[in-house]
Amino acid sequence: MPLFGELFLSEIIKKPVLDFKGDVAGKLKDILIIKGLPLPVISALLVKRGKKTLRIDWGDVNIFNRRIISTKLLTEEASVYIPRDEDLFAVRDILDRQIVDANGAKVVRVNDIKLEGYNSQAVLSAVDIGMRGIMRRLRVEKKGGEILKLFRIRLPYNLISWNYIQPLEPKLKSIALTVPRQMMSELHPADIAEIISSVSRDEGASLFRELNIEAAADTLPELEPEVQTALISDMEPEKASDIIEQMEPDEAADLLSDLPAATVKILLELIEKEDAEDIQELLSHEEDTAGGLMTSEFLSYPSQARVCEVMERFRADAEETENIYYIYVTDEQEKLIGVVSLRELILADPDKYPEKTLSGIMETNIKKVRVEDDESIVAAAISKYNLVAIPVVNEEDIILGIVTVDDIIDRILPPKAKRKKRKV
């Protein structure tokens, strides 16, 4: 096996490469990487000889360590490298690039690459993202470590196994990683948004396209409005509409309000009619009112519905509604007449009182706001009555939606990534 022990890429780049006679064939310029299991493997060495670049396949490598690199070939037997678009190189394509550390949910920079022997091959086993990698490339790792020891400071190793990273650059996708693509989708949406915001627009768009529909819908509201619109605008309308359809109606309305009218029309035509109508209704309200803050997703049932029936319906309806804090009770004209907390619903014993209806357990002293009420009124009501959600009604007391405490917090203390300005 040509590789002896472990080494880092920075320790061998620009080192002389000896041919079979011991003459210098050139200096190591880069290493060609191909897919391998379980890790990417070195396919060939690129050797700089004058104005030429020679290619030495891994099978022709004799010795490969931090002291000596040699080949079984004579210099004149080595072939000249012919560039190909699909080729992937360690120095050119990986070193100093940003990658997603999916295990730590952050973007990091590759300062060095660790190589190891595996069977008869050399594999890329890890990347160094720490200070050691930088100092090693500057050739001061040893001296720097000794100086820090005087101050009783230990220079840590900061290596990430290749099993836990995923490249952002599209070109790097030619390496098949053992980490499944959905690993990124399983991160918290706020973490995904932070990663997308930390890289270039092209890299962020590439990462966003790899998310599944549900993860994309959860991540989009966490991004800056201009980033949201750029991502959606660059997508095929069919996929963009699928993502918007999965979003909360109020968040979808915020997004669409920043898009050109022609684009909005196309997307709404692709979205299911009921969802499209909900979004259009929300778009008709001023952004700093209860109507502009509310979501149209809530659960309401008639007052004469039996508790046992409501429990059965609730199990099915809850799967389609994300924010469920209360059940709202309406009369025959669909006016809001009561509210039932989930606690009250659970404690109501349908076996003991099978004929009990919602009217028998509902609270009639309802805290509510009008659709045109200013956001400050909504915030004051939620704070005063210690609510997690408050219903929004029109002049006829028909419930139109709810405003959650999360919506109010985001509006009053908006993190940078969530500041929105709806165009009406």
VENWOWO-V402305 format. One record per pair of residues at least 24 apart in sequence whose ideal C-beta (glycine too) atoms are under 6 Angstrom apart, sorted by the first residue. I is the first residue (numbers start at 1). GAP is how many residues later the second one is. D is the distance in whole Angstrom. If there is no record, write none. Layout:
{{I,GAP,D} {I,GAP,D}}
//
This chain:
{{1,116,5} {1,119,5} {2,59,4} {2,62,4} {3,61,5} {3,114,4} {3,119,4} {4,61,5} {6,110,5} {7,59,5} {7,108,6} {8,104,5} {8,106,6} {9,81,6} {9,103,6} {9,104,4} {10,102,5} {10,126,5} {10,127,4} {11,55,4} {15,54,6} {17,30,5} {17,52,5} {18,52,4} {19,52,6} {19,55,5} {19,56,4} {20,52,6} {20,53,6} {20,54,5} {25,50,4} {30,59,4} {30,61,5} {30,62,6} {31,59,5} {33,55,5} {33,57,6} {35,141,5} {38,140,6} {39,84,4} {39,85,6} {39,123,5} {40,84,5} {40,135,5} {41,80,5} {41,82,5} {42,80,4} {46,35,6} {52,28,6} {53,28,4} {54,24,4} {55,24,5} {55,26,4} {88,86,5} {98,70,6} {98,101,6} {99,66,5} {99,68,6} {100,66,5} {100,68,6} {100,95,6} {101,59,6} {101,64,6} {102,64,5} {102,81,5} {102,82,6} {103,61,4} {105,82,5} {105,86,4} {107,88,5} {107,91,4} {107,92,6} {112,24,6} {124,38,6} {126,33,4} {126,35,5} {126,36,6} {127,33,6} {128,31,6} {129,29,5} {130,28,3} {132,25,6} {168,31,6} {168,35,4} {168,39,6} {170,36,5} {181,29,6} {185,26,5} {185,27,5} {185,30,4} {189,29,4} {189,30,4} {189,33,5} {190,32,5} {192,27,5} {193,26,5} {193,29,4} {193,30,5} {193,224,6} {205,29,6} {213,29,5} {213,30,6} {213,33,6} {214,32,6} {216,27,5} {217,26,5} {217,29,4} {217,30,5} {221,30,4} {222,195,5} {223,194,6} {224,193,6} {225,33,5} {225,195,5} {228,27,5} {229,29,5} {229,30,6} {237,29,5} {237,33,6} {241,26,5} {241,29,4} {241,30,5} {245,26,5} {245,30,6} {248,47,5} {249,29,5} {249,30,6} {249,33,6} {249,46,5} {249,47,5} {250,32,6} {250,45,4} {252,27,5} {253,26,5} {253,29,4} {253,30,5} {254,166,5} {254,168,6} {257,165,4} {257,166,5} {287,135,4} {288,87,5} {289,83,6} {290,79,5} {290,81,6} {290,83,5} {290,88,5} {290,102,5} {290,113,6} {291,80,4} {293,82,6} {293,110,5} {293,114,5} {294,98,5} {294,107,3} {294,108,6} {294,109,5} {295,106,6} {296,105,5} {297,24,5} {298,104,5} {299,28,5} {300,28,4} {300,30,5} {303,26,5} {303,28,6} {303,55,5} {303,56,4} {304,53,5} {305,53,5} {306,51,5} {307,41,5} {307,43,5} {307,49,5} {308,42,4} {323,81,5} {325,63,5} {325,64,4} {328,63,6} {328,71,6} {329,29,5} {329,33,5} {334,64,5} {335,62,5} {335,63,6} {336,55,6} {336,57,6} {336,61,5} {336,63,4} {338,24,3} {338,26,5} {339,24,5} {339,27,6} {368,25,5} {371,29,6} {375,36,6} {378,25,5} {379,29,5} {382,26,6}}
//
